[in-house]
Amino acid sequence: MCELCLRKGIRASAEVVHHIVPLEYSDTLKLKDYNLIPLCWHCHEKMHKRQSHKLTDAGIELVKELVQQNYIPARVLEIISKA
């Protein structure tokens, strides 16, 4: 199930495993459980730009939210701010 849709009370199939911090930002996080989240295509398209793979505002907000919830380590904010 798509984690972001579930937060809104919507049941949607997860079709993509999204890297919360994209591989282009840090390949050391690529297989860390906390860096992966199941998403539907619609939600995944909102997270980063297809051409550059840079995080969108929605992608950055997701990172901040997950750090605040202690789901991912705070150091990922440093990684995305350097990109």
N, CA, C and O atoms as a Maestro MAE file, in Angstrom:
{
 s_m_m2io_version
 :::
 2.0.0
}

f_m_ct {
 s_m_title
 :::
 protein
 m_atom[332] {
  # First column is atom index #
  i_m_mmod_type
  r_m_x_coord
  r_m_y_coord
  r_m_z_coord
  i_m_residue_number
  s_m_chain_name
  s_m_pdb_residue_name
  s_m_pdb_atom_name
  i_m_atomic_number
  :::
  1 25 0.837 -1.177 0.000 1 A "MET " " N  " 7
  2 3 0.000 0.000 0.000 1 A "MET " " CA " 6
  3 2 0.887 1.248 0.000 1 A "MET " " C  " 6
  4 15 1.953 1.276 0.616 1 A "MET " " O  " 8
  5 25 0.421 2.263 -0.700 2 A "CYS " " N  " 7
  6 3 1.131 3.537 -0.752 2 A "CYS " " CA " 6
  7 2 1.045 4.215 0.613 2 A "CYS " " C  " 6
  8 15 -0.046 4.474 1.121 2 A "CYS " " O  " 8
  9 25 2.193 4.497 1.194 3 A "GLU " " N  " 7
  10 3 2.240 5.094 2.535 3 A "GLU " " CA " 6
  11 2 1.623 6.490 2.572 3 A "GLU " " C  " 6
  12 15 0.957 6.847 3.544 3 A "GLU " " O  " 8
  13 25 1.837 7.275 1.528 4 A "LEU " " N  " 7
  14 3 1.302 8.638 1.534 4 A "LEU " " CA " 6
  15 2 -0.208 8.648 1.342 4 A "LEU " " C  " 6
  16 15 -0.906 9.451 1.962 4 A "LEU " " O  " 8
  17 25 -0.713 7.776 0.502 5 A "CYS " " N  " 7
  18 3 -2.162 7.675 0.323 5 A "CYS " " CA " 6
  19 2 -2.826 7.191 1.608 5 A "CYS " " C  " 6
  20 15 -3.883 7.693 1.990 5 A "CYS " " O  " 8
  21 25 -2.208 6.217 2.274 6 A "LEU " " N  " 7
  22 3 -2.774 5.699 3.523 6 A "LEU " " CA " 6
  23 2 -2.930 6.794 4.568 6 A "LEU " " C  " 6
  24 15 -3.887 6.785 5.343 6 A "LEU " " O  " 8
  25 25 -1.990 7.737 4.592 7 A "ARG " " N  " 7
  26 3 -2.072 8.851 5.546 7 A "ARG " " CA " 6
  27 2 -3.320 9.701 5.301 7 A "ARG " " C  " 6
  28 15 -3.808 10.376 6.207 7 A "ARG " " O  " 8
  29 25 -3.824 9.660 4.081 8 A "LYS " " N  " 7
  30 3 -5.023 10.427 3.725 8 A "LYS " " CA " 6
  31 2 -6.278 9.566 3.775 8 A "LYS " " C  " 6
  32 15 -7.368 10.023 3.430 8 A "LYS " " O  " 8
  33 25 -6.120 8.317 4.206 9 A "GLY " " N  " 7
  34 3 -7.261 7.413 4.277 9 A "GLY " " CA " 6
  35 2 -7.622 6.788 2.937 9 A "GLY " " C  " 6
  36 15 -8.723 6.266 2.766 9 A "GLY " " O  " 8
  37 25 -6.693 6.843 1.987 10 A "ILE " " N  " 7
  38 3 -6.918 6.284 0.649 10 A "ILE " " CA " 6
  39 2 -6.131 4.990 0.526 10 A "ILE " " C  " 6
  40 15 -4.960 4.926 0.899 10 A "ILE " " O  " 8
  41 25 -6.779 3.963 0.003 11 A "ARG " " N  " 7
  42 3 -6.094 2.688 -0.228 11 A "ARG " " CA " 6
  43 2 -5.668 2.623 -1.688 11 A "ARG " " C  " 6
  44 15 -6.500 2.492 -2.586 11 A "ARG " " O  " 8
  45 25 -4.361 2.718 -1.912 12 A "ALA " " N  " 7
  46 3 -3.807 2.656 -3.266 12 A "ALA " " CA " 6
  47 2 -2.631 1.691 -3.257 12 A "ALA " " C  " 6
  48 15 -1.850 1.658 -2.306 12 A "ALA " " O  " 8
  49 25 -2.513 0.915 -4.309 13 A "SER " " N  " 7
  50 3 -1.415 -0.042 -4.413 13 A "SER " " CA " 6
  51 2 -0.086 0.683 -4.542 13 A "SER " " C  " 6
  52 15 0.023 1.683 -5.252 13 A "SER " " O  " 8
  53 25 0.915 0.174 -3.854 14 A "ALA " " N  " 7
  54 3 2.274 0.694 -4.002 14 A "ALA " " CA " 6
  55 2 2.882 0.045 -5.234 14 A "ALA " " C  " 6
  56 15 2.928 -1.180 -5.341 14 A "ALA " " O  " 8
  57 25 3.341 0.856 -6.146 15 A "GLU " " N  " 7
  58 3 3.925 0.358 -7.388 15 A "GLU " " CA " 6
  59 2 5.416 0.641 -7.475 15 A "GLU " " C  " 6
  60 15 6.104 0.134 -8.361 15 A "GLU " " O  " 8
  61 25 5.915 1.459 -6.540 16 A "VAL " " N  " 7
  62 3 7.309 1.884 -6.565 16 A "VAL " " CA " 6
  63 2 7.846 1.884 -5.138 16 A "VAL " " C  " 6
  64 15 7.145 2.257 -4.197 16 A "VAL " " O  " 8
  65 25 9.086 1.464 -4.992 17 A "VAL " " N  " 7
  66 3 9.770 1.659 -3.716 17 A "VAL " " CA " 6
  67 2 10.630 2.903 -3.907 17 A "VAL " " C  " 6
  68 15 11.597 2.896 -4.669 17 A "VAL " " O  " 8
  69 25 10.265 3.957 -3.213 18 A "HIS " " N  " 7
  70 3 10.905 5.263 -3.361 18 A "HIS " " CA " 6
  71 2 12.080 5.399 -2.406 18 A "HIS " " C  " 6
  72 15 11.976 5.058 -1.228 18 A "HIS " " O  " 8
  73 25 13.211 5.905 -2.923 19 A "HIS " " N  " 7
  74 3 14.345 6.267 -2.067 19 A "HIS " " CA " 6
  75 2 14.057 7.662 -1.542 19 A "HIS " " C  " 6
  76 15 14.051 8.620 -2.314 19 A "HIS " " O  " 8
  77 25 13.823 7.794 -0.260 20 A "ILE " " N  " 7
  78 3 13.491 9.073 0.346 20 A "ILE " " CA " 6
  79 2 14.593 10.085 0.065 20 A "ILE " " C  " 6
  80 15 14.318 11.214 -0.342 20 A "ILE " " O  " 8
  81 25 15.834 9.681 0.282 21 A "VAL " " N  " 7
  82 3 16.987 10.472 -0.156 21 A "VAL " " CA " 6
  83 2 17.453 9.823 -1.454 21 A "VAL " " C  " 6
  84 15 17.973 8.708 -1.434 21 A "VAL " " O  " 8
  85 25 17.272 10.513 -2.593 22 A "PRO " " N  " 7
  86 3 17.613 9.914 -3.889 22 A "PRO " " CA " 6
  87 2 19.062 9.437 -3.972 22 A "PRO " " C  " 6
  88 15 19.947 9.972 -3.305 22 A "PRO " " O  " 8
  89 25 19.279 8.436 -4.790 23 A "LEU " " N  " 7
  90 3 20.623 7.870 -4.967 23 A "LEU " " CA " 6
  91 2 21.627 8.921 -5.406 23 A "LEU " " C  " 6
  92 15 22.808 8.839 -5.066 23 A "LEU " " O  " 8
  93 25 21.161 9.910 -6.163 24 A "GLU " " N  " 7
  94 3 22.047 10.974 -6.642 24 A "GLU " " CA " 6
  95 2 22.573 11.834 -5.501 24 A "GLU " " C  " 6
  96 15 23.598 12.501 -5.648 24 A "GLU " " O  " 8
  97 25 21.883 11.825 -4.368 25 A "TYR " " N  " 7
  98 3 22.312 12.591 -3.203 25 A "TYR " " CA " 6
  99 2 23.283 11.782 -2.349 25 A "TYR " " C  " 6
  100 15 24.251 12.323 -1.814 25 A "TYR " " O  " 8
  101 25 23.020 10.493 -2.225 26 A "SER " " N  " 7
  102 3 23.860 9.633 -1.391 26 A "SER " " CA " 6
  103 2 23.603 8.171 -1.734 26 A "SER " " C  " 6
  104 15 22.523 7.647 -1.462 26 A "SER " " O  " 8
  105 25 24.586 7.517 -2.325 27 A "ASP " " N  " 7
  106 3 24.384 6.096 -2.650 27 A "ASP " " CA " 6
  107 2 24.613 5.196 -1.442 27 A "ASP " " C  " 6
  108 15 24.304 4.005 -1.501 27 A "ASP " " O  " 8
  109 25 25.145 5.735 -0.350 28 A "THR " " N  " 7
  110 3 25.357 4.912 0.854 28 A "THR " " CA " 6
  111 2 24.039 4.582 1.551 28 A "THR " " C  " 6
  112 15 23.983 3.666 2.372 28 A "THR " " O  " 8
  113 25 22.985 5.318 1.230 29 A "LEU " " N  " 7
  114 3 21.685 5.079 1.861 29 A "LEU " " CA " 6
  115 2 20.767 4.201 1.015 29 A "LEU " " C  " 6
  116 15 19.640 3.915 1.419 29 A "LEU " " O  " 8
  117 25 21.237 3.774 -0.147 30 A "LYS " " N  " 7
  118 3 20.342 3.135 -1.116 30 A "LYS " " CA " 6
  119 2 19.598 1.906 -0.596 30 A "LYS " " C  " 6
  120 15 18.460 1.669 -1.001 30 A "LYS " " O  " 8
  121 25 20.198 1.133 0.274 31 A "LEU " " N  " 7
  122 3 19.533 -0.075 0.770 31 A "LEU " " CA " 6
  123 2 19.163 -0.007 2.248 31 A "LEU " " C  " 6
  124 15 18.797 -1.020 2.845 31 A "LEU " " O  " 8
  125 25 19.255 1.164 2.830 32 A "LYS " " N  " 7
  126 3 18.848 1.333 4.227 32 A "LYS " " CA " 6
  127 2 17.324 1.293 4.297 32 A "LYS " " C  " 6
  128 15 16.645 2.007 3.560 32 A "LYS " " O  " 8
  129 25 16.797 0.463 5.179 33 A "ASP " " N  " 7
  130 3 15.339 0.337 5.307 33 A "ASP " " CA " 6
  131 2 14.657 1.681 5.527 33 A "ASP " " C  " 6
  132 15 13.591 1.941 4.969 33 A "ASP " " O  " 8
  133 25 15.273 2.529 6.337 34 A "TYR " " N  " 7
  134 3 14.645 3.810 6.645 34 A "TYR " " CA " 6
  135 2 14.639 4.775 5.458 34 A "TYR " " C  " 6
  136 15 13.959 5.800 5.500 34 A "TYR " " O  " 8
  137 25 15.378 4.459 4.418 35 A "ASN " " N  " 7
  138 3 15.404 5.330 3.235 35 A "ASN " " CA " 6
  139 2 14.434 4.855 2.153 35 A "ASN " " C  " 6
  140 15 14.396 5.438 1.069 35 A "ASN " " O  " 8
  141 25 13.676 3.844 2.417 36 A "LEU " " N  " 7
  142 3 12.755 3.282 1.422 36 A "LEU " " CA " 6
  143 2 11.316 3.401 1.910 36 A "LEU " " C  " 6
  144 15 11.018 3.171 3.082 36 A "LEU " " O  " 8
  145 25 10.431 3.765 0.985 37 A "ILE " " N  " 7
  146 3 9.016 3.891 1.323 37 A "ILE " " CA " 6
  147 2 8.183 3.471 0.108 37 A "ILE " " C  " 6
  148 15 8.459 3.913 -1.007 37 A "ILE " " O  " 8
  149 25 7.176 2.630 0.310 38 A "PRO " " N  " 7
  150 3 6.336 2.207 -0.819 38 A "PRO " " CA " 6
  151 2 5.358 3.322 -1.208 38 A "PRO " " C  " 6
  152 15 4.669 3.883 -0.357 38 A "PRO " " O  " 8
  153 25 5.310 3.632 -2.508 39 A "LEU " " N  " 7
  154 3 4.436 4.680 -3.022 39 A "LEU " " CA " 6
  155 2 3.730 4.219 -4.288 39 A "LEU " " C  " 6
  156 15 4.206 3.328 -4.991 39 A "LEU " " O  " 8
  157 25 2.602 4.831 -4.566 40 A "CYS " " N  " 7
  158 3 1.944 4.650 -5.863 40 A "CYS " " CA " 6
  159 2 2.667 5.563 -6.866 40 A "CYS " " C  " 6
  160 15 3.434 6.442 -6.471 40 A "CYS " " O  " 8
  161 25 2.419 5.349 -8.152 41 A "TRP " " N  " 7
  162 3 3.070 6.171 -9.181 41 A "TRP " " CA " 6
  163 2 2.741 7.647 -8.999 41 A "TRP " " C  " 6
  164 15 3.615 8.502 -9.143 41 A "TRP " " O  " 8
  165 25 1.489 7.947 -8.686 42 A "HIS " " N  " 7
  166 3 1.064 9.342 -8.550 42 A "HIS " " CA " 6
  167 2 1.859 10.059 -7.455 42 A "HIS " " C  " 6
  168 15 2.361 11.161 -7.677 42 A "HIS " " O  " 8
  169 25 1.974 9.452 -6.295 43 A "CYS " " N  " 7
  170 3 2.734 10.062 -5.201 43 A "CYS " " CA " 6
  171 2 4.224 10.107 -5.512 43 A "CYS " " C  " 6
  172 15 4.905 11.075 -5.174 43 A "CYS " " O  " 8
  173 25 4.725 9.067 -6.152 44 A "HIS " " N  " 7
  174 3 6.149 9.028 -6.483 44 A "HIS " " CA " 6
  175 2 6.527 10.156 -7.433 44 A "HIS " " C  " 6
  176 15 7.599 10.747 -7.297 44 A "HIS " " O  " 8
  177 25 5.673 10.456 -8.377 45 A "GLU " " N  " 7
  178 3 5.953 11.526 -9.340 45 A "GLU " " CA " 6
  179 2 6.056 12.894 -8.662 45 A "GLU " " C  " 6
  180 15 6.693 13.805 -9.191 45 A "GLU " " O  " 8
  181 25 5.437 13.034 -7.507 46 A "LYS " " N  " 7
  182 3 5.472 14.297 -6.778 46 A "LYS " " CA " 6
  183 2 6.777 14.491 -5.993 46 A "LYS " " C  " 6
  184 15 7.083 15.612 -5.585 46 A "LYS " " O  " 8
  185 25 7.542 13.430 -5.779 47 A "MET " " N  " 7
  186 3 8.695 13.477 -4.880 47 A "MET " " CA " 6
  187 2 9.965 14.053 -5.485 47 A "MET " " C  " 6
  188 15 10.709 14.754 -4.799 47 A "MET " " O  " 8
  189 25 10.226 13.772 -6.756 48 A "HIS " " N  " 7
  190 3 11.425 14.343 -7.377 48 A "HIS " " CA " 6
  191 2 11.236 14.511 -8.864 48 A "HIS " " C  " 6
  192 15 10.408 13.853 -9.494 48 A "HIS " " O  " 8
  193 25 12.035 15.422 -9.409 49 A "LYS " " N  " 7
  194 3 11.949 15.733 -10.840 49 A "LYS " " CA " 6
  195 2 12.541 14.588 -11.648 49 A "LYS " " C  " 6
  196 15 13.606 14.073 -11.311 49 A "LYS " " O  " 8
  197 25 11.869 14.200 -12.686 50 A "ARG " " N  " 7
  198 3 12.286 13.053 -13.498 50 A "ARG " " CA " 6
  199 2 13.630 13.275 -14.182 50 A "ARG " " C  " 6
  200 15 14.447 12.355 -14.217 50 A "ARG " " O  " 8
  201 25 13.880 14.431 -14.714 51 A "GLN " " N  " 7
  202 3 15.127 14.662 -15.465 51 A "GLN " " CA " 6
  203 2 16.353 14.776 -14.559 51 A "GLN " " C  " 6
  204 15 17.385 14.155 -14.816 51 A "GLN " " O  " 8
  205 25 16.232 15.566 -13.511 52 A "SER " " N  " 7
  206 3 17.396 15.837 -12.656 52 A "SER " " CA " 6
  207 2 17.437 14.962 -11.405 52 A "SER " " C  " 6
  208 15 18.481 14.853 -10.762 52 A "SER " " O  " 8
  209 25 16.324 14.345 -11.059 53 A "HIS " " N  " 7
  210 3 16.184 13.543 -9.835 53 A "HIS " " CA " 6
  211 2 16.308 14.383 -8.564 53 A "HIS " " C  " 6
  212 15 16.369 13.831 -7.465 53 A "HIS " " O  " 8
  213 25 16.346 15.711 -8.702 54 A "LYS " " N  " 7
  214 3 16.352 16.573 -7.523 54 A "LYS " " CA " 6
  215 2 15.002 16.486 -6.836 54 A "LYS " " C  " 6
  216 15 13.965 16.337 -7.482 54 A "LYS " " O  " 8
  217 25 15.033 16.581 -5.517 55 A "LEU " " N  " 7
  218 3 13.791 16.533 -4.761 55 A "LEU " " CA " 6
  219 2 12.941 17.764 -5.061 55 A "LEU " " C  " 6
  220 15 13.453 18.876 -5.194 55 A "LEU " " O  " 8
  221 25 11.660 17.547 -5.161 56 A "THR " " N  " 7
  222 3 10.710 18.646 -5.282 56 A "THR " " CA " 6
  223 2 10.447 19.192 -3.881 56 A "THR " " C  " 6
  224 15 10.954 18.658 -2.895 56 A "THR " " O  " 8
  225 25 9.657 20.251 -3.798 57 A "ASP " " N  " 7
  226 3 9.271 20.771 -2.486 57 A "ASP " " CA " 6
  227 2 8.544 19.696 -1.683 57 A "ASP " " C  " 6
  228 15 8.739 19.586 -0.472 57 A "ASP " " O  " 8
  229 25 7.706 18.903 -2.354 58 A "ALA " " N  " 7
  230 3 6.986 17.823 -1.670 58 A "ALA " " CA " 6
  231 2 7.965 16.766 -1.146 58 A "ALA " " C  " 6
  232 15 7.777 16.235 -0.051 58 A "ALA " " O  " 8
  233 25 8.999 16.463 -1.917 59 A "GLY " " N  " 7
  234 3 10.007 15.496 -1.491 59 A "GLY " " CA " 6
  235 2 10.792 15.983 -0.290 59 A "GLY " " C  " 6
  236 15 11.089 15.210 0.620 59 A "GLY " " O  " 8
  237 25 11.128 17.264 -0.286 60 A "ILE " " N  " 7
  238 3 11.852 17.850 0.841 60 A "ILE " " CA " 6
  239 2 10.969 17.869 2.080 60 A "ILE " " C  " 6
  240 15 11.437 17.587 3.183 60 A "ILE " " O  " 8
  241 25 9.699 18.197 1.903 61 A "GLU " " N  " 7
  242 3 8.773 18.200 3.040 61 A "GLU " " CA " 6
  243 2 8.613 16.802 3.636 61 A "GLU " " C  " 6
  244 15 8.517 16.652 4.854 61 A "GLU " " O  " 8
  245 25 8.585 15.779 2.776 62 A "LEU " " N  " 7
  246 3 8.503 14.402 3.268 62 A "LEU " " CA " 6
  247 2 9.721 14.072 4.120 62 A "LEU " " C  " 6
  248 15 9.584 13.476 5.188 62 A "LEU " " O  " 8
  249 25 10.914 14.453 3.660 63 A "VAL " " N  " 7
  250 3 12.135 14.195 4.424 63 A "VAL " " CA " 6
  251 2 12.045 14.876 5.783 63 A "VAL " " C  " 6
  252 15 12.313 14.251 6.809 63 A "VAL " " O  " 8
  253 25 11.673 16.141 5.799 64 A "LYS " " N  " 7
  254 3 11.577 16.882 7.061 64 A "LYS " " CA " 6
  255 2 10.566 16.244 8.012 64 A "LYS " " C  " 6
  256 15 10.815 16.126 9.211 64 A "LYS " " O  " 8
  257 25 9.437 15.839 7.468 65 A "GLU " " N  " 7
  258 3 8.399 15.198 8.280 65 A "GLU " " CA " 6
  259 2 8.898 13.890 8.885 65 A "GLU " " C  " 6
  260 15 8.665 13.617 10.063 65 A "GLU " " O  " 8
  261 25 9.583 13.087 8.082 66 A "LEU " " N  " 7
  262 3 10.076 11.796 8.561 66 A "LEU " " CA " 6
  263 2 11.198 11.957 9.577 66 A "LEU " " C  " 6
  264 15 11.333 11.137 10.486 66 A "LEU " " O  " 8
  265 25 12.006 13.010 9.431 67 A "VAL " " N  " 7
  266 3 13.038 13.301 10.436 67 A "VAL " " CA " 6
  267 2 12.360 13.697 11.746 67 A "VAL " " C  " 6
  268 15 12.738 13.228 12.820 67 A "VAL " " O  " 8
  269 25 11.358 14.564 11.645 68 A "GLN " " N  " 7
  270 3 10.643 15.018 12.843 68 A "GLN " " CA " 6
  271 2 9.983 13.848 13.580 68 A "GLN " " C  " 6
  272 15 9.900 13.848 14.809 68 A "GLN " " O  " 8
  273 25 9.518 12.859 12.823 69 A "GLN " " N  " 7
  274 3 8.876 11.684 13.419 69 A "GLN " " CA " 6
  275 2 9.899 10.633 13.855 69 A "GLN " " C  " 6
  276 15 9.523 9.556 14.318 69 A "GLN " " O  " 8
  277 25 11.186 10.942 13.709 70 A "ASN " " N  " 7
  278 3 12.279 10.023 14.041 70 A "ASN " " CA " 6
  279 2 12.239 8.736 13.224 70 A "ASN " " C  " 6
  280 15 12.721 7.696 13.675 70 A "ASN " " O  " 8
  281 25 11.671 8.803 12.037 71 A "TYR " " N  " 7
  282 3 11.647 7.642 11.145 71 A "TYR " " CA " 6
  283 2 12.974 7.509 10.414 71 A "TYR " " C  " 6
  284 15 13.448 6.401 10.163 71 A "TYR " " O  " 8
  285 25 13.571 8.651 10.076 72 A "ILE " " N  " 7
  286 3 14.886 8.664 9.431 72 A "ILE " " CA " 6
  287 2 15.810 9.573 10.239 72 A "ILE " " C  " 6
  288 15 15.333 10.500 10.894 72 A "ILE " " O  " 8
  289 25 17.127 9.327 10.206 73 A "PRO " " N  " 7
  290 3 18.065 10.129 11.000 73 A "PRO " " CA " 6
  291 2 18.131 11.579 10.519 73 A "PRO " " C  " 6
  292 15 17.977 11.858 9.330 73 A "PRO " " O  " 8
  293 25 18.360 12.481 11.446 74 A "ALA " " N  " 7
  294 3 18.433 13.913 11.131 74 A "ALA " " CA " 6
  295 2 19.559 14.235 10.160 74 A "ALA " " C  " 6
  296 15 19.492 15.246 9.462 74 A "ALA " " O  " 8
  297 25 20.579 13.410 10.100 75 A "ARG " " N  " 7
  298 3 21.713 13.700 9.209 75 A "ARG " " CA " 6
  299 2 21.311 13.730 7.735 75 A "ARG " " C  " 6
  300 15 22.037 14.289 6.912 75 A "ARG " " O  " 8
  301 25 20.181 13.147 7.394 76 A "VAL " " N  " 7
  302 3 19.756 13.178 5.982 76 A "VAL " " CA " 6
  303 2 19.405 14.599 5.558 76 A "VAL " " C  " 6
  304 15 19.471 14.921 4.372 76 A "VAL " " O  " 8
  305 25 19.033 15.453 6.508 77 A "LEU " " N  " 7
  306 3 18.767 16.849 6.166 77 A "LEU " " CA " 6
  307 2 20.031 17.531 5.663 77 A "LEU " " C  " 6
  308 15 19.977 18.360 4.754 77 A "LEU " " O  " 8
  309 25 21.159 17.183 6.251 78 A "GLU " " N  " 7
  310 3 22.448 17.713 5.784 78 A "GLU " " CA " 6
  311 2 22.751 17.245 4.375 78 A "GLU " " C  " 6
  312 15 23.245 18.011 3.547 78 A "GLU " " O  " 8
  313 25 22.454 15.984 4.109 79 A "ILE " " N  " 7
  314 3 22.734 15.415 2.781 79 A "ILE " " CA " 6
  315 2 21.914 16.127 1.714 79 A "ILE " " C  " 6
  316 15 22.447 16.490 0.666 79 A "ILE " " O  " 8
  317 25 20.628 16.329 1.967 80 A "ILE " " N  " 7
  318 3 19.805 16.957 0.932 80 A "ILE " " CA " 6
  319 2 20.066 18.455 0.810 80 A "ILE " " C  " 6
  320 15 19.843 19.032 -0.254 80 A "ILE " " O  " 8
  321 25 20.534 19.093 1.883 81 A "SER " " N  " 7
  322 3 20.806 20.529 1.803 81 A "SER " " CA " 6
  323 2 22.071 20.816 1.007 81 A "SER " " C  " 6
  324 15 22.233 21.923 0.492 81 A "SER " " O  " 8
  325 25 22.974 19.839 0.893 82 A "LYS " " N  " 7
  326 3 24.210 20.013 0.134 82 A "LYS " " CA " 6
  327 2 24.019 19.789 -1.354 82 A "LYS " " C  " 6
  328 15 24.858 20.195 -2.159 82 A "LYS " " O  " 8
  329 25 22.936 19.155 -1.717 83 A "ALA " " N  " 7
  330 3 22.722 18.817 -3.130 83 A "ALA " " CA " 6
  331 2 22.198 20.000 -3.927 83 A "ALA " " C  " 6
  332 15 21.966 19.880 -5.130 83 A "ALA " " O  " 8
  :::
 }
 m_bond[331] {
  # First column is bond index #
  i_m_from
  i_m_to
  i_m_order
  :::
  1 1 2 1
  2 2 3 1
  3 3 4 2
  4 3 5 1
  5 5 6 1
  6 6 7 1
  7 7 8 2
  8 7 9 1
  9 9 10 1
  10 10 11 1
  11 11 12 2
  12 11 13 1
  13 13 14 1
  14 14 15 1
  15 15 16 2
  16 15 17 1
  17 17 18 1
  18 18 19 1
  19 19 20 2
  20 19 21 1
  21 21 22 1
  22 22 23 1
  23 23 24 2
  24 23 25 1
  25 25 26 1
  26 26 27 1
  27 27 28 2
  28 27 29 1
  29 29 30 1
  30 30 31 1
  31 31 32 2
  32 31 33 1
  33 33 34 1
  34 34 35 1
  35 35 36 2
  36 35 37 1
  37 37 38 1
  38 38 39 1
  39 39 40 2
  40 39 41 1
  41 41 42 1
  42 42 43 1
  43 43 44 2
  44 43 45 1
  45 45 46 1
  46 46 47 1
  47 47 48 2
  48 47 49 1
  49 49 50 1
  50 50 51 1
  51 51 52 2
  52 51 53 1
  53 53 54 1
  54 54 55 1
  55 55 56 2
  56 55 57 1
  57 57 58 1
  58 58 59 1
  59 59 60 2
  60 59 61 1
  61 61 62 1
  62 62 63 1
  63 63 64 2
  64 63 65 1
  65 65 66 1
  66 66 67 1
  67 67 68 2
  68 67 69 1
  69 69 70 1
  70 70 71 1
  71 71 72 2
  72 71 73 1
  73 73 74 1
  74 74 75 1
  75 75 76 2
  76 75 77 1
  77 77 78 1
  78 78 79 1
  79 79 80 2
  80 79 81 1
  81 81 82 1
  82 82 83 1
  83 83 84 2
  84 83 85 1
  85 85 86 1
  86 86 87 1
  87 87 88 2
  88 87 89 1
  89 89 90 1
  90 90 91 1
  91 91 92 2
  92 91 93 1
  93 93 94 1
  94 94 95 1
  95 95 96 2
  96 95 97 1
  97 97 98 1
  98 98 99 1
  99 99 100 2
  100 99 101 1
  101 101 102 1
  102 102 103 1
  103 103 104 2
  104 103 105 1
  105 105 106 1
  106 106 107 1
  107 107 108 2
  108 107 109 1
  109 109 110 1
  110 110 111 1
  111 111 112 2
  112 111 113 1
  113 113 114 1
  114 114 115 1
  115 115 116 2
  116 115 117 1
  117 117 118 1
  118 118 119 1
  119 119 120 2
  120 119 121 1
  121 121 122 1
  122 122 123 1
  123 123 124 2
  124 123 125 1
  125 125 126 1
  126 126 127 1
  127 127 128 2
  128 127 129 1
  129 129 130 1
  130 130 131 1
  131 131 132 2
  132 131 133 1
  133 133 134 1
  134 134 135 1
  135 135 136 2
  136 135 137 1
  137 137 138 1
  138 138 139 1
  139 139 140 2
  140 139 141 1
  141 141 142 1
  142 142 143 1
  143 143 144 2
  144 143 145 1
  145 145 146 1
  146 146 147 1
  147 147 148 2
  148 147 149 1
  149 149 150 1
  150 150 151 1
  151 151 152 2
  152 151 153 1
  153 153 154 1
  154 154 155 1
  155 155 156 2
  156 155 157 1
  157 157 158 1
  158 158 159 1
  159 159 160 2
  160 159 161 1
  161 161 162 1
  162 162 163 1
  163 163 164 2
  164 163 165 1
  165 165 166 1
  166 166 167 1
  167 167 168 2
  168 167 169 1
  169 169 170 1
  170 170 171 1
  171 171 172 2
  172 171 173 1
  173 173 174 1
  174 174 175 1
  175 175 176 2
  176 175 177 1
  177 177 178 1
  178 178 179 1
  179 179 180 2
  180 179 181 1
  181 181 182 1
  182 182 183 1
  183 183 184 2
  184 183 185 1
  185 185 186 1
  186 186 187 1
  187 187 188 2
  188 187 189 1
  189 189 190 1
  190 190 191 1
  191 191 192 2
  192 191 193 1
  193 193 194 1
  194 194 195 1
  195 195 196 2
  196 195 197 1
  197 197 198 1
  198 198 199 1
  199 199 200 2
  200 199 201 1
  201 201 202 1
  202 202 203 1
  203 203 204 2
  204 203 205 1
  205 205 206 1
  206 206 207 1
  207 207 208 2
  208 207 209 1
  209 209 210 1
  210 210 211 1
  211 211 212 2
  212 211 213 1
  213 213 214 1
  214 214 215 1
  215 215 216 2
  216 215 217 1
  217 217 218 1
  218 218 219 1
  219 219 220 2
  220 219 221 1
  221 221 222 1
  222 222 223 1
  223 223 224 2
  224 223 225 1
  225 225 226 1
  226 226 227 1
  227 227 228 2
  228 227 229 1
  229 229 230 1
  230 230 231 1
  231 231 232 2
  232 231 233 1
  233 233 234 1
  234 234 235 1
  235 235 236 2
  236 235 237 1
  237 237 238 1
  238 238 239 1
  239 239 240 2
  240 239 241 1
  241 241 242 1
  242 242 243 1
  243 243 244 2
  244 243 245 1
  245 245 246 1
  246 246 247 1
  247 247 248 2
  248 247 249 1
  249 249 250 1
  250 250 251 1
  251 251 252 2
  252 251 253 1
  253 253 254 1
  254 254 255 1
  255 255 256 2
  256 255 257 1
  257 257 258 1
  258 258 259 1
  259 259 260 2
  260 259 261 1
  261 261 262 1
  262 262 263 1
  263 263 264 2
  264 263 265 1
  265 265 266 1
  266 266 267 1
  267 267 268 2
  268 267 269 1
  269 269 270 1
  270 270 271 1
  271 271 272 2
  272 271 273 1
  273 273 274 1
  274 274 275 1
  275 275 276 2
  276 275 277 1
  277 277 278 1
  278 278 279 1
  279 279 280 2
  280 279 281 1
  281 281 282 1
  282 282 283 1
  283 283 284 2
  284 283 285 1
  285 285 286 1
  286 286 287 1
  287 287 288 2
  288 287 289 1
  289 289 290 1
  290 290 291 1
  291 291 292 2
  292 291 293 1
  293 293 294 1
  294 294 295 1
  295 295 296 2
  296 295 297 1
  297 297 298 1
  298 298 299 1
  299 299 300 2
  300 299 301 1
  301 301 302 1
  302 302 303 1
  303 303 304 2
  304 303 305 1
  305 305 306 1
  306 306 307 1
  307 307 308 2
  308 307 309 1
  309 309 310 1
  310 310 311 1
  311 311 312 2
  312 311 313 1
  313 313 314 1
  314 314 315 1
  315 315 316 2
  316 315 317 1
  317 317 318 1
  318 318 319 1
  319 319 320 2
  320 319 321 1
  321 321 322 1
  322 322 323 1
  323 323 324 2
  324 323 325 1
  325 325 326 1
  326 326 327 1
  327 327 328 2
  328 327 329 1
  329 329 330 1
  330 330 331 1
  331 331 332 2
  :::
 }
}
